[in-house]
Each structure stands twice: as structure tokens, then as C-alpha cells.
Amino acid sequence: MRRLLARFFSDECGATAIEYCLIAAGISIVIVTAVNGIGSALSTKFTEVSASIK
């Protein structure tokens, strides 16, 4: 039983998965922020073009 618990606490396989998950979350936050900024800029441009056509 002690050997099993020692092996469980020394295992670091799950830590790698958590690190990759945190990296993916950080990248997704950057992508969402960039797309949101571009979307706002495009919306303003389309509004300007629509107003100039009318």
C-alpha cells in the first residue's frame, strides 16, 4: 500500500496535461480578444460605408 501511494504521489503525468490546458486557454483568450477588436473595427467600417451609400 505504501508503495502504491508513493508511486501515486511521484507520478507527474497529469501535470503535463494541466500545463497544456493552461497554454491552450491562454492562446484562446488572446484569439478571442483579437477577434473581438477586429470585429468592432469592421462593424464601424461597415456602418460608415452604409451611411455614405445612403
N, CA, C and O atoms as a CHARMM CRD file, in Angstrom:
* protein
*
  216
    1    1 MET  N      0.83100  -1.19900   0.00000 PROA 1      0.00000
    2    1 MET  CA     0.00000   0.00000   0.00000 PROA 1      0.00000
    3    1 MET  C      0.86800   1.25200   0.00000 PROA 1      0.00000
    4    1 MET  O      0.57800   2.22400  -0.69700 PROA 1      0.00000
    5    2 ARG  N      1.94700   1.21200   0.80100 PROA 2      0.00000
    6    2 ARG  CA     2.84400   2.37400   0.83300 PROA 2      0.00000
    7    2 ARG  C      3.48400   2.62100  -0.51800 PROA 2      0.00000
    8    2 ARG  O      3.63000   3.76200  -0.95700 PROA 2      0.00000
    9    3 ARG  N      3.86000   1.53800  -1.16800 PROA 3      0.00000
   10    3 ARG  CA     4.49100   1.67000  -2.48400 PROA 3      0.00000
   11    3 ARG  C      3.51200   2.27000  -3.49300 PROA 3      0.00000
   12    3 ARG  O      3.89200   3.09100  -4.32800 PROA 3      0.00000
   13    4 LEU  N      2.27700   1.85900  -3.40700 PROA 4      0.00000
   14    4 LEU  CA     1.24300   2.38600  -4.29100 PROA 4      0.00000
   15    4 LEU  C      1.03500   3.88400  -4.06200 PROA 4      0.00000
   16    4 LEU  O      0.94400   4.64700  -5.02400 PROA 4      0.00000
   17    5 LEU  N      0.96000   4.30400  -2.81800 PROA 5      0.00000
   18    5 LEU  CA     0.80200   5.73000  -2.51700 PROA 5      0.00000
   19    5 LEU  C      2.02700   6.53000  -2.93300 PROA 5      0.00000
   20    5 LEU  O      1.89600   7.64000  -3.44700 PROA 5      0.00000
   21    6 ALA  N      3.22000   5.97500  -2.71500 PROA 6      0.00000
   22    6 ALA  CA     4.44100   6.67200  -3.11300 PROA 6      0.00000
   23    6 ALA  C      4.49000   6.84000  -4.62900 PROA 6      0.00000
   24    6 ALA  O      4.86800   7.89800  -5.13100 PROA 6      0.00000
   25    7 ARG  N      4.10600   5.79300  -5.35000 PROA 7      0.00000
   26    7 ARG  CA     4.09500   5.89200  -6.81400 PROA 7      0.00000
   27    7 ARG  C      3.04700   6.89900  -7.27900 PROA 7      0.00000
   28    7 ARG  O      3.28100   7.63100  -8.24000 PROA 7      0.00000
   29    8 PHE  N      1.90600   6.94300  -6.61600 PROA 8      0.00000
   30    8 PHE  CA     0.85100   7.88700  -6.97700 PROA 8      0.00000
   31    8 PHE  C      1.31800   9.32900  -6.78800 PROA 8      0.00000
   32    8 PHE  O      1.07300  10.17300  -7.64900 PROA 8      0.00000
   33    9 PHE  N      1.98100   9.61800  -5.68000 PROA 9      0.00000
   34    9 PHE  CA     2.41400  10.99300  -5.41300 PROA 9      0.00000
   35    9 PHE  C      3.61400  11.40800  -6.25200 PROA 9      0.00000
   36    9 PHE  O      3.83500  12.60200  -6.45300 PROA 9      0.00000
   37   10 SER  N      4.39600  10.45000  -6.74700 PROA 10     0.00000
   38   10 SER  CA     5.55200  10.80600  -7.57100 PROA 10     0.00000
   39   10 SER  C      5.21000  10.88100  -9.05200 PROA 10     0.00000
   40   10 SER  O      6.02300  11.34800  -9.84900 PROA 10     0.00000
   41   11 ASP  N      4.02300  10.43000  -9.43000 PROA 11     0.00000
   42   11 ASP  CA     3.60700  10.45800 -10.83300 PROA 11     0.00000
   43   11 ASP  C      3.29400  11.89200 -11.25300 PROA 11     0.00000
   44   11 ASP  O      2.52600  12.58500 -10.58600 PROA 11     0.00000
   45   12 GLU  N      3.89500  12.34000 -12.36800 PROA 12     0.00000
   46   12 GLU  CA     3.69000  13.71500 -12.84400 PROA 12     0.00000
   47   12 GLU  C      3.02400  13.77000 -14.20800 PROA 12     0.00000
   48   12 GLU  O      3.09100  14.80800 -14.86700 PROA 12     0.00000
   49   13 CYS  N      2.39800  12.71800 -14.65100 PROA 13     0.00000
   50   13 CYS  CA     1.76400  12.68800 -15.97000 PROA 13     0.00000
   51   13 CYS  C      0.61900  13.68900 -16.07400 PROA 13     0.00000
   52   13 CYS  O      0.45400  14.32600 -17.11400 PROA 13     0.00000
   53   14 GLY  N     -0.15900  13.83600 -15.03700 PROA 14     0.00000
   54   14 GLY  CA    -1.28100  14.76400 -15.06200 PROA 14     0.00000
   55   14 GLY  C     -0.84700  16.21600 -15.09800 PROA 14     0.00000
   56   14 GLY  O     -1.56800  17.06500 -15.62300 PROA 14     0.00000
   57   15 ALA  N      0.31900  16.51300 -14.54600 PROA 15     0.00000
   58   15 ALA  CA     0.82000  17.88700 -14.53200 PROA 15     0.00000
   59   15 ALA  C      1.06900  18.38700 -15.94500 PROA 15     0.00000
   60   15 ALA  O      0.81900  19.55600 -16.23900 PROA 15     0.00000
   61   16 THR  N      1.55500  17.52500 -16.81800 PROA 16     0.00000
   62   16 THR  CA     1.80600  17.91400 -18.19800 PROA 16     0.00000
   63   16 THR  C      0.49900  18.25700 -18.89800 PROA 16     0.00000
   64   16 THR  O      0.43700  19.24000 -19.63800 PROA 16     0.00000
   65   17 ALA  N     -0.53100  17.47600 -18.68100 PROA 17     0.00000
   66   17 ALA  CA    -1.82900  17.74800 -19.30300 PROA 17     0.00000
   67   17 ALA  C     -2.39600  19.06900 -18.81200 PROA 17     0.00000
   68   17 ALA  O     -2.97900  19.82200 -19.59200 PROA 17     0.00000
   69   18 ILE  N     -2.23100  19.35400 -17.54200 PROA 18     0.00000
   70   18 ILE  CA    -2.72000  20.62100 -16.99600 PROA 18     0.00000
   71   18 ILE  C     -1.95300  21.78900 -17.59700 PROA 18     0.00000
   72   18 ILE  O     -2.54600  22.82500 -17.90000 PROA 18     0.00000
   73   19 GLU  N     -0.64100  21.63800 -17.77300 PROA 19     0.00000
   74   19 GLU  CA     0.15400  22.71000 -18.38000 PROA 19     0.00000
   75   19 GLU  C     -0.29900  22.98000 -19.80800 PROA 19     0.00000
   76   19 GLU  O     -0.43600  24.13700 -20.20400 PROA 19     0.00000
   77   20 TYR  N     -0.53600  21.91900 -20.59000 PROA 20     0.00000
   78   20 TYR  CA    -1.01800  22.11100 -21.95900 PROA 20     0.00000
   79   20 TYR  C     -2.39500  22.76400 -21.96600 PROA 20     0.00000
   80   20 TYR  O     -2.68700  23.58300 -22.83800 PROA 20     0.00000
   81   21 CYS  N     -3.22100  22.41900 -21.02700 PROA 21     0.00000
   82   21 CYS  CA    -4.54600  23.02100 -20.93200 PROA 21     0.00000
   83   21 CYS  C     -4.44400  24.51100 -20.62600 PROA 21     0.00000
   84   21 CYS  O     -5.18200  25.31200 -21.20100 PROA 21     0.00000
   85   22 LEU  N     -3.53800  24.89200 -19.72700 PROA 22     0.00000
   86   22 LEU  CA    -3.35800  26.30900 -19.41100 PROA 22     0.00000
   87   22 LEU  C     -2.81700  27.08100 -20.60400 PROA 22     0.00000
   88   22 LEU  O     -3.22300  28.21900 -20.84000 PROA 22     0.00000
   89   23 ILE  N     -1.90400  26.47600 -21.36000 PROA 23     0.00000
   90   23 ILE  CA    -1.37700  27.13300 -22.56300 PROA 23     0.00000
   91   23 ILE  C     -2.49500  27.32600 -23.57900 PROA 23     0.00000
   92   23 ILE  O     -2.61400  28.40000 -24.16900 PROA 23     0.00000
   93   24 ALA  N     -3.31700  26.29900 -23.79100 PROA 24     0.00000
   94   24 ALA  CA    -4.42600  26.40000 -24.74000 PROA 24     0.00000
   95   24 ALA  C     -5.42900  27.45900 -24.29900 PROA 24     0.00000
   96   24 ALA  O     -5.96200  28.19000 -25.13400 PROA 24     0.00000
   97   25 ALA  N     -5.69300  27.55100 -23.00300 PROA 25     0.00000
   98   25 ALA  CA    -6.61700  28.57100 -22.50500 PROA 25     0.00000
   99   25 ALA  C     -6.05500  29.97300 -22.74200 PROA 25     0.00000
  100   25 ALA  O     -6.79000  30.88000 -23.13300 PROA 25     0.00000
  101   26 GLY  N     -4.76400  30.15000 -22.50600 PROA 26     0.00000
  102   26 GLY  CA    -4.14100  31.45500 -22.74800 PROA 26     0.00000
  103   26 GLY  C     -4.20200  31.85400 -24.20600 PROA 26     0.00000
  104   26 GLY  O     -4.50200  33.00400 -24.52800 PROA 26     0.00000
  105   27 ILE  N     -3.91800  30.91100 -25.09200 PROA 27     0.00000
  106   27 ILE  CA    -3.97600  31.19700 -26.52600 PROA 27     0.00000
  107   27 ILE  C     -5.39800  31.52200 -26.95200 PROA 27     0.00000
  108   27 ILE  O     -5.60700  32.42400 -27.76300 PROA 27     0.00000
  109   28 SER  N     -6.37800  30.80200 -26.42000 PROA 28     0.00000
  110   28 SER  CA    -7.76600  31.07500 -26.79900 PROA 28     0.00000
  111   28 SER  C     -8.22100  32.44200 -26.31300 PROA 28     0.00000
  112   28 SER  O     -9.00400  33.10200 -26.99600 PROA 28     0.00000
  113   29 ILE  N     -7.75400  32.87900 -25.16100 PROA 29     0.00000
  114   29 ILE  CA    -8.09600  34.22100 -24.67100 PROA 29     0.00000
  115   29 ILE  C     -7.53000  35.28300 -25.60400 PROA 29     0.00000
  116   29 ILE  O     -8.20100  36.27100 -25.90300 PROA 29     0.00000
  117   30 VAL  N     -6.30000  35.08200 -26.06500 PROA 30     0.00000
  118   30 VAL  CA    -5.68000  36.03700 -27.00000 PROA 30     0.00000
  119   30 VAL  C     -6.45500  36.07400 -28.30900 PROA 30     0.00000
  120   30 VAL  O     -6.68600  37.15100 -28.85900 PROA 30     0.00000
  121   31 ILE  N     -6.85800  34.91600 -28.81300 PROA 31     0.00000
  122   31 ILE  CA    -7.59900  34.86800 -30.07400 PROA 31     0.00000
  123   31 ILE  C     -8.95500  35.54700 -29.93800 PROA 31     0.00000
  124   31 ILE  O     -9.35400  36.30200 -30.82500 PROA 31     0.00000
  125   32 VAL  N     -9.66600  35.29500 -28.85700 PROA 32     0.00000
  126   32 VAL  CA   -10.98000  35.91900 -28.65000 PROA 32     0.00000
  127   32 VAL  C    -10.83900  37.43200 -28.54600 PROA 32     0.00000
  128   32 VAL  O    -11.65600  38.16800 -29.10100 PROA 32     0.00000
  129   33 THR  N     -9.81700  37.90300 -27.84700 PROA 33     0.00000
  130   33 THR  CA    -9.59900  39.34400 -27.71300 PROA 33     0.00000
  131   33 THR  C     -9.30100  39.97800 -29.06800 PROA 33     0.00000
  132   33 THR  O     -9.83100  41.04100 -29.38900 PROA 33     0.00000
  133   34 ALA  N     -8.45700  39.32900 -29.85700 PROA 34     0.00000
  134   34 ALA  CA    -8.10300  39.86700 -31.17800 PROA 34     0.00000
  135   34 ALA  C     -9.31500  39.89100 -32.10100 PROA 34     0.00000
  136   34 ALA  O     -9.54400  40.88300 -32.79400 PROA 34     0.00000
  137   35 VAL  N    -10.08100  38.82900 -32.11900 PROA 35     0.00000
  138   35 VAL  CA   -11.25300  38.77000 -32.99500 PROA 35     0.00000
  139   35 VAL  C    -12.29600  39.79500 -32.56400 PROA 35     0.00000
  140   35 VAL  O    -12.95900  40.39900 -33.40700 PROA 35     0.00000
  141   36 ASN  N    -12.44200  39.99100 -31.27100 PROA 36     0.00000
  142   36 ASN  CA   -13.39300  40.97900 -30.77100 PROA 36     0.00000
  143   36 ASN  C    -12.98200  42.38400 -31.21500 PROA 36     0.00000
  144   36 ASN  O    -13.83000  43.17200 -31.63400 PROA 36     0.00000
  145   37 GLY  N    -11.70000  42.69800 -31.12700 PROA 37     0.00000
  146   37 GLY  CA   -11.22400  44.00800 -31.56600 PROA 37     0.00000
  147   37 GLY  C    -11.39100  44.21500 -33.05700 PROA 37     0.00000
  148   37 GLY  O    -11.80000  45.29200 -33.49200 PROA 37     0.00000
  149   38 ILE  N    -11.08200  43.20300 -33.84000 PROA 38     0.00000
  150   38 ILE  CA   -11.23700  43.29700 -35.29000 PROA 38     0.00000
  151   38 ILE  C    -12.71800  43.40400 -35.64800 PROA 38     0.00000
  152   38 ILE  O    -13.08700  44.15100 -36.55400 PROA 38     0.00000
  153   39 GLY  N    -13.55500  42.66700 -34.94400 PROA 39     0.00000
  154   39 GLY  CA   -15.00000  42.71900 -35.21100 PROA 39     0.00000
  155   39 GLY  C    -15.57100  44.10700 -34.96000 PROA 39     0.00000
  156   39 GLY  O    -16.41000  44.58200 -35.72400 PROA 39     0.00000
  157   40 SER  N    -15.11900  44.76000 -33.89000 PROA 40     0.00000
  158   40 SER  CA   -15.58800  46.11800 -33.60600 PROA 40     0.00000
  159   40 SER  C    -15.13800  47.09000 -34.68400 PROA 40     0.00000
  160   40 SER  O    -15.90600  47.95400 -35.10700 PROA 40     0.00000
  161   41 ALA  N    -13.89000  46.95000 -35.12900 PROA 41     0.00000
  162   41 ALA  CA   -13.37400  47.83300 -36.18100 PROA 41     0.00000
  163   41 ALA  C    -14.13200  47.61200 -37.48800 PROA 41     0.00000
  164   41 ALA  O    -14.46200  48.57400 -38.18200 PROA 41     0.00000
  165   42 LEU  N    -14.40500  46.37000 -37.82400 PROA 42     0.00000
  166   42 LEU  CA   -15.14100  46.08300 -39.05500 PROA 42     0.00000
  167   42 LEU  C    -16.58200  46.58400 -38.96800 PROA 42     0.00000
  168   42 LEU  O    -17.12300  47.08700 -39.95300 PROA 42     0.00000
  169   43 SER  N    -17.19000  46.45400 -37.82700 PROA 43     0.00000
  170   43 SER  CA   -18.55000  46.94100 -37.66000 PROA 43     0.00000
  171   43 SER  C    -18.60900  48.45000 -37.87300 PROA 43     0.00000
  172   43 SER  O    -19.53500  48.95500 -38.50800 PROA 43     0.00000
  173   44 THR  N    -17.62600  49.16600 -37.34400 PROA 44     0.00000
  174   44 THR  CA   -17.57600  50.61600 -37.53400 PROA 44     0.00000
  175   44 THR  C    -17.40000  50.96000 -39.00900 PROA 44     0.00000
  176   44 THR  O    -18.05200  51.87100 -39.52000 PROA 44     0.00000
  177   45 LYS  N    -16.51300  50.22600 -39.69800 PROA 45     0.00000
  178   45 LYS  CA   -16.29100  50.48500 -41.12800 PROA 45     0.00000
  179   45 LYS  C    -17.56100  50.22900 -41.93900 PROA 45     0.00000
  180   45 LYS  O    -17.91900  51.03400 -42.79900 PROA 45     0.00000
  181   46 PHE  N    -18.23900  49.12000 -41.67000 PROA 46     0.00000
  182   46 PHE  CA   -19.46700  48.82000 -42.41600 PROA 46     0.00000
  183   46 PHE  C    -20.54300  49.86700 -42.13700 PROA 46     0.00000
  184   46 PHE  O    -21.31200  50.21300 -43.03500 PROA 46     0.00000
  185   47 THR  N    -20.60500  50.36400 -40.93700 PROA 47     0.00000
  186   47 THR  CA   -21.57500  51.42800 -40.60900 PROA 47     0.00000
  187   47 THR  C    -21.23600  52.69000 -41.39600 PROA 47     0.00000
  188   47 THR  O    -22.13500  53.34900 -41.91900 PROA 47     0.00000
  189   48 GLU  N    -19.95300  53.03400 -41.48600 PROA 48     0.00000
  190   48 GLU  CA   -19.54100  54.21600 -42.24300 PROA 48     0.00000
  191   48 GLU  C    -19.86700  54.06100 -43.72300 PROA 48     0.00000
  192   48 GLU  O    -20.36600  54.99300 -44.35400 PROA 48     0.00000
  193   49 VAL  N    -19.58600  52.88400 -44.27400 PROA 49     0.00000
  194   49 VAL  CA   -19.87100  52.63800 -45.69000 PROA 49     0.00000
  195   49 VAL  C    -21.36900  52.67200 -45.95000 PROA 49     0.00000
  196   49 VAL  O    -21.81800  53.23300 -46.94900 PROA 49     0.00000
  197   50 SER  N    -22.13800  52.07600 -45.05600 PROA 50     0.00000
  198   50 SER  CA   -23.59000  52.08400 -45.20800 PROA 50     0.00000
  199   50 SER  C    -24.14700  53.50800 -45.15200 PROA 50     0.00000
  200   50 SER  O    -25.04800  53.85500 -45.91600 PROA 50     0.00000
  201   51 ALA  N    -23.61600  54.32100 -44.25900 PROA 51     0.00000
  202   51 ALA  CA   -24.08200  55.70400 -44.16400 PROA 51     0.00000
  203   51 ALA  C    -23.69400  56.51500 -45.38700 PROA 51     0.00000
  204   51 ALA  O    -24.45600  57.37900 -45.82000 PROA 51     0.00000
  205   52 SER  N    -22.51100  56.25100 -45.95600 PROA 52     0.00000
  206   52 SER  CA   -22.08900  57.01200 -47.13000 PROA 52     0.00000
  207   52 SER  C    -22.85000  56.61600 -48.37000 PROA 52     0.00000
  208   52 SER  O    -22.99100  57.43000 -49.28200 PROA 52     0.00000
  209   53 ILE  N    -23.35400  55.37800 -48.43800 PROA 53     0.00000
  210   53 ILE  CA   -24.11900  54.93900 -49.59900 PROA 53     0.00000
  211   53 ILE  C    -25.52100  55.54000 -49.57300 PROA 53     0.00000
  212   53 ILE  O    -26.07400  55.85300 -50.62700 PROA 53     0.00000
  213   54 LYS  N    -26.10000  55.70400 -48.39200 PROA 54     0.00000
  214   54 LYS  CA   -27.45700  56.23800 -48.28000 PROA 54     0.00000
  215   54 LYS  C    -27.40000  57.66000 -48.60300 PROA 54     0.00000
  216   54 LYS  O    -28.42600  58.34000 -48.57900 PROA 54     0.00000
